[in-house]
Amino acid sequence: MMKTFKVLSALLNYPSGELIAAIPELARVLDQEGLVQPGIRRELDVLLQEIATSDVYDLQERYGLLFDRSKTLALHLFEHVHGEGRDRGQAMVDLRAMYYNADLVIAGNELPDYLPLFLEFLATRELADARELLGQTSHIIAALAERLGRRQSSYRAVFDALLQIAADQPRAEIVDELLKAADVDPMDLQALDAAWEDEEVRFGPGGGDRAACGHDNLIAKLRHAKRAVNAPPSQLQ
């Protein structure tokens, strides 16, 4: 089990006092495992330092503006492929079943395609398998990284780290399709309402090439996952 995935998951969760207190331990895990290359590791240090030294309410406000009020930065993977369409519901059912079969308990009402939860799942896999599964979402990760870079957000480092770890790199044409979605100012409430009412995103010829986006393949992979989760998602140890 690679705890690096748990660290990256923690950094993408809603900021809390517990997260701030855990920053030294998170940094120690990254250094011990060495899964993140030095250049990106230094980028992560910027985010770690910001979290460690900022007021928790300021962190929560920044997080909300980025990930809760910006549809194009949503941390739910299937949102970027299926939108609110019928296919997303079935994908959710399949993914939730995979977590259940691996004894991974989803707390509260969290959706199974929530990226931090997916990273918790990857933390239970052998590294090669985790890298392969992560690679199947690399186009979404790359689009999120690009959008965060445009905002000059230090959160981009988390997505750069994920891309570096992933076995497969994103297909440029799919990333370009994702980036065509309008990036709405999170302070423009009227524009935000309109953006969240948009129809589902589709890619490829005829608008139906979901397999090219990797999610059907991802579900198939998770369907055959056999190794059980051995530790609660909230624990690094």
Wavefront OBJ file of the C-alpha trace (Angstrom):
o trace
v 0.000 0.000 0.000
v 1.330 3.414 -1.005
v 0.400 6.056 1.554
v 1.208 8.787 -0.967
v -2.284 8.308 -2.414
v -3.739 8.889 1.055
v -1.700 12.083 1.402
v -2.949 13.429 -1.937
v -6.482 12.433 -0.978
v -6.186 14.315 2.316
v -4.960 17.439 0.546
v -8.021 17.416 -1.726
v -10.467 17.074 1.130
v -12.246 20.027 2.732
v -9.717 21.812 4.962
v -9.985 21.287 8.699
v -8.000 21.800 11.859
v -7.089 18.113 11.727
v -5.605 18.558 8.252
v -3.530 21.526 9.377
v -2.188 19.547 12.338
v -1.342 16.601 10.087
v 0.797 18.559 7.588
v 4.173 17.487 9.096
v 3.112 13.838 8.927
v 1.880 14.202 5.347
v 5.203 15.722 4.321
v 7.077 12.910 6.064
v 5.144 10.255 4.140
v 5.851 11.963 0.816
v 9.564 12.078 1.633
v 9.717 8.471 2.845
v 7.994 6.927 -0.151
v 9.573 9.154 -2.793
v 6.797 8.426 -5.279
v 6.529 12.092 -6.272
v 9.438 13.450 -8.290
v 11.543 16.238 -6.703
v 10.269 19.094 -8.860
v 6.618 18.367 -8.168
v 7.465 17.550 -4.563
v 8.702 21.143 -4.189
v 5.417 22.372 -5.688
v 3.546 20.318 -3.107
v 5.628 21.961 -0.379
v 4.090 25.302 -1.368
v 0.591 23.904 -0.820
v 1.613 22.164 2.400
v 3.088 25.404 3.737
v -0.012 27.386 2.789
v -2.258 24.936 4.617
v 0.014 24.766 7.655
v 0.217 28.541 8.090
v -3.243 29.748 7.040
v -6.413 30.309 9.017
v -8.737 27.337 8.604
v -11.669 29.546 7.612
v -9.624 31.217 4.889
v -8.619 27.777 3.608
v -12.226 26.622 3.588
v -13.383 29.717 1.701
v -10.683 29.266 -0.943
v -11.476 25.569 -1.264
v -15.190 26.260 -1.677
v -14.639 28.828 -4.404
v -12.436 26.413 -6.311
v -14.047 23.022 -6.005
v -17.604 23.543 -4.764
v -18.691 26.504 -6.880
v -16.744 25.831 -10.082
v -18.317 23.094 -12.185
v -15.192 22.719 -14.302
v -13.178 22.022 -11.134
v -15.624 19.520 -9.668
v -13.820 16.711 -7.843
v -16.392 14.131 -8.962
v -14.842 12.264 -11.869
v -17.999 11.243 -13.716
v -19.273 14.827 -13.669
v -16.728 15.622 -16.384
v -17.846 12.768 -18.629
v -21.468 11.933 -17.944
v -22.702 15.246 -16.548
v -26.112 14.624 -15.003
v -27.077 12.056 -17.631
v -28.500 8.586 -17.047
v -25.156 6.896 -17.699
v -23.648 8.623 -14.682
v -26.141 6.947 -12.379
v -25.231 3.477 -13.601
v -21.525 4.291 -13.395
v -22.075 5.354 -9.775
v -23.833 2.088 -8.969
v -21.027 0.050 -10.517
v -18.276 1.971 -8.751
v -20.062 1.847 -5.391
v -20.375 -1.926 -5.805
v -16.646 -2.193 -6.416
v -15.876 -0.288 -3.224
v -18.334 -2.447 -1.319
v -16.768 -5.655 -2.631
v -13.385 -4.350 -1.476
v -14.791 -3.604 2.000
v -14.365 0.139 1.496
v -17.114 1.909 3.437
v -18.293 5.237 2.023
v -19.015 7.617 4.887
v -22.161 9.721 4.868
v -23.650 10.630 1.505
v -20.395 10.951 -0.434
v -20.607 9.946 -4.079
v -18.294 7.103 -5.156
v -16.661 9.085 -7.964
v -15.336 11.709 -5.511
v -11.643 11.944 -6.362
v -10.319 11.851 -2.760
v -12.343 8.662 -2.191
v -10.997 7.132 -5.401
v -7.467 7.918 -4.214
v -8.217 6.166 -0.930
v -9.142 3.116 -2.990
v -5.923 3.349 -5.007
v -3.964 3.397 -1.752
v -5.100 -0.185 -1.162
v -3.897 -1.496 -4.526
v -0.521 -2.715 -5.638
v 1.360 0.233 -7.105
v 1.309 -1.027 -10.695
v -2.448 -1.569 -10.546
v -3.027 1.806 -8.884
v -0.943 3.579 -11.528
v -2.895 1.877 -14.304
v -6.272 2.779 -12.821
v -5.159 6.352 -12.226
v -3.950 6.581 -15.808
v -7.469 5.886 -17.039
v -8.579 9.196 -15.516
v -5.501 11.144 -16.601
v -7.347 13.322 -19.129
v -9.628 14.637 -16.378
v -6.685 15.113 -14.023
v -4.825 17.037 -16.735
v -7.796 19.328 -17.413
v -8.171 20.074 -13.710
v -4.444 20.793 -13.448
v -4.632 23.210 -16.372
v -7.627 25.055 -14.954
v -5.988 25.353 -11.540
v -2.831 26.619 -13.205
v -4.814 29.361 -14.920
v -6.030 30.405 -11.482
v -2.459 30.264 -10.141
v -3.686 27.885 -7.453
v -1.177 25.867 -5.458
v -3.655 22.977 -5.566
v -2.385 22.312 -9.068
v 0.589 20.506 -7.516
v -1.667 17.675 -6.353
v -2.876 17.051 -9.893
v 0.620 17.362 -11.341
v 1.711 14.709 -8.850
v -1.128 12.419 -9.916
v -0.224 12.821 -13.587
v 3.396 12.022 -12.814
v 2.396 8.844 -10.967
v -0.189 7.665 -13.526
v 0.858 4.884 -15.881
v -0.753 6.478 -18.936
v -0.622 10.084 -19.994
v -3.755 11.906 -21.181
v -4.923 12.071 -24.756
v -4.574 15.671 -25.882
v -7.796 15.717 -27.902
v -9.893 14.634 -24.920
v -8.222 17.161 -22.620
v -8.930 19.846 -25.223
v -12.614 18.857 -25.251
v -12.790 19.138 -21.484
v -11.138 22.543 -21.568
v -13.736 23.874 -24.013
v -16.267 24.129 -21.182
v -16.699 27.720 -20.047
v -14.769 28.612 -16.892
v -17.279 30.627 -14.892
v -16.307 33.190 -12.270
v -17.310 31.574 -8.947
v -18.484 34.971 -7.695
v -20.964 35.322 -10.606
v -23.933 33.468 -9.091
v -26.179 33.876 -12.133
v -23.548 32.445 -14.461
v -22.909 29.616 -12.022
v -26.582 28.670 -12.003
v -26.600 28.599 -15.789
v -23.444 26.485 -15.934
v -24.828 23.849 -13.568
v -27.920 23.551 -15.776
v -25.900 22.671 -18.872
v -26.418 19.310 -20.512
v -24.014 16.458 -19.918
v -20.558 16.563 -21.489
v -19.895 14.073 -24.304
v -16.815 13.480 -26.416
v -15.808 11.844 -29.657
v -17.616 11.201 -32.957
v -21.341 11.511 -32.524
v -20.842 12.701 -28.966
v -20.904 9.200 -27.548
v -17.311 8.012 -27.274
v -17.359 7.421 -23.541
v -14.951 4.503 -23.780
v -12.292 6.834 -25.145
v -12.586 8.810 -21.941
v -11.587 5.813 -19.923
v -14.476 5.532 -17.479
v -16.097 2.419 -18.907
v -12.665 0.814 -18.871
v -12.155 2.038 -15.310
v -15.425 0.485 -14.169
v -14.459 -2.789 -15.822
v -11.129 -2.725 -14.033
v -12.713 -2.017 -10.676
v -15.269 -4.763 -11.256
v -12.430 -7.259 -11.211
v -10.677 -5.801 -8.188
v -10.065 -8.558 -5.649
v -7.837 -7.158 -2.970
v -9.698 -5.999 0.127
v -9.164 -2.677 1.807
v -7.190 -3.276 4.984
v -7.282 0.152 6.649
v -9.864 2.883 7.225
v -9.632 5.668 4.604
v -8.877 8.306 7.241
v -5.707 6.647 8.502
v -2.242 6.977 7.062
v -0.770 4.362 9.320
l 1 2 3 4 5 6 7 8 9 10 11 12 13 14 15 16 17 18 19 20 21 22 23 24 25 26 27 28 29 30 31 32 33 34 35 36 37 38 39 40 41 42 43 44 45 46 47 48 49 50 51 52 53 54 55 56 57 58 59 60 61 62 63 64 65 66 67 68 69 70 71 72 73 74 75 76 77 78 79 80 81 82 83 84 85 86 87 88 89 90 91 92 93 94 95 96 97 98 99 100 101 102 103 104 105 106 107 108 109 110 111 112 113 114 115 116 117 118 119 120 121 122 123 124 125 126 127 128 129 130 131 132 133 134 135 136 137 138 139 140 141 142 143 144 145 146 147 148 149 150 151 152 153 154 155 156 157 158 159 160 161 162 163 164 165 166 167 168 169 170 171 172 173 174 175 176 177 178 179 180 181 182 183 184 185 186 187 188 189 190 191 192 193 194 195 196 197 198 199 200 201 202 203 204 205 206 207 208 209 210 211 212 213 214 215 216 217 218 219 220 221 222 223 224 225 226 227 228 229 230 231 232 233 234 235 236 237
